């Protein structure tokens, strides 16, 4: 994966086996926003949805949340997220960066609960809000001190 950071729009993904949360942000403003949730279907059907987002937003870089155990040790989902990232990089010829995603789903659920979201509403927004948390962390780490 690339280590060069381009200025412009960034799309971030919270990869999961059932759903893929997506967020969008700008390196200039340093702000991330939840965008959508894509069904992680069998085969590459999800790729069409990502392709439509890439065509619409024209990102300079893609960010994929990298899941690990709480102590940072990789597990089965780590490898799956890495394969997902490699597929994005090959398909779209864009740089792909990883960002630690430990505790983002829990953080997204807590934030939605505090905002008053309930049940299905909270569940349907959780993955895109987790992607927003991943992307905000990515943007924050790249801001000049």
N, C-alpha and C positions, 0 to 999 in steps of 0.2 A: 504494500500500500504506500501511497505517496506521503512524503513529509512536507512538501511545499504547500503553503497555505495561500489560496487565492482570495482576493477581495471579491465580494458580491454575495449573491444569494446562496444559502446553504439549506439542503434538505437533510433531515435526520430521521433515522429509523430505529424504532424499538422492536427488534425482531422477535417474533414468537411463532410457535408451531400452529397456532390457531388464528392469530391476528398480528398485523404489523402496524404499529402506531407510526404516524408520520408528523413531523413538525417542520416549520419553515422559519428561517431567520436571515438576517443580514449582518455581514461582518462590519459594515459601516456603523449601524446603529447599536449592534451588540444585543439585539433583542430577539427572542425566540417566541413563536406562537404555535399552539397546537393546530394541526391542519386536518387530518383525516385518519381513519382506520381502514386498512385493507384486509380482506379475508385472506389468510394464508392458505390458499387452496392447493390441492395436489397438482403436480406438474408445475408449469410456469405461468398459469393464468394470472397470478398476482403481478407478473412482470409487465403485463399490458397496463395495469393500473399505475405502476411506477413509471412506465414510459410516458403515460399521459401527464403525470406530474412533472417529470423532467422536461417535457416539451413546453408545458405551461410556465414553469418557474425558471427554467434555464439556469440551474445552479452551477456555481463554480466548483463546488466540492460537495461530496456526500459524506455523512457521518453515520456510523453504525454503532449502536450501543453494544459493548462487549460484556456479556454476562460471565461472572466468575463466582466462586464461593465467597463468603464474607471475608475470608482471609486472603483473597486474591488468587487462589488456586483455580486453574481452569477445570471445567467439567464438560459434560456432553453438549450442553447448549453453547458453550464457548466455540467449539468446533463448528457447530451448525451456523452460528452467527458469522464466523469467519468465511465459511463457504458462501453464505448469502452475500457478504461484502465482495468477495472475489467475483461473483456472478454480476453484481452491479458494476464493478469496475470494467469487466470485459464487455458487458452489454452497452454501456453508455460512454466508455472511454473518458471517464471523469476520475479525478483523484478521490479516493475513499480513505477516510480517517476513522479510527476507533476512539471511542470515549467510554470510560468506565460507567457501567450502568447499575452497579450494585445499589440496591435499595430504592431505585427509581420507581418501580411499580408500587411499592409501599408508600413512598412519598407522594405519588400521584393520587393514590386512594385516599390518603390522609387529607391532602389539599382539597380534593373533591368533596369529601365528607364535611370538612370545615366550611366549604362554600355552600353547603346545603343540598348537594346532589344526593339522590337516594337510589338504591336498588339498581334497576336496569340502566337508568341515566348515568350513574356513576360507573357501572361496568362498561358501558359503551364508550365513555370518554377516557377511561383509564389509560389505554395504550397510547393515544395521541398526546395526552398530558405527560406520560412517562417520556415520550419522544421529545417533548418540549423541555423537560428537565435535563435530559441528555444534551440537547442542543444548547441550552442556556449555559450549562457547565462548560461545554466545548468553547462557546463564544467568550465566556468569562476568562478562561485560561489563556486566551489569545489577545486579550486587551492589553494595550501598553500600560505599564505601571505608573 
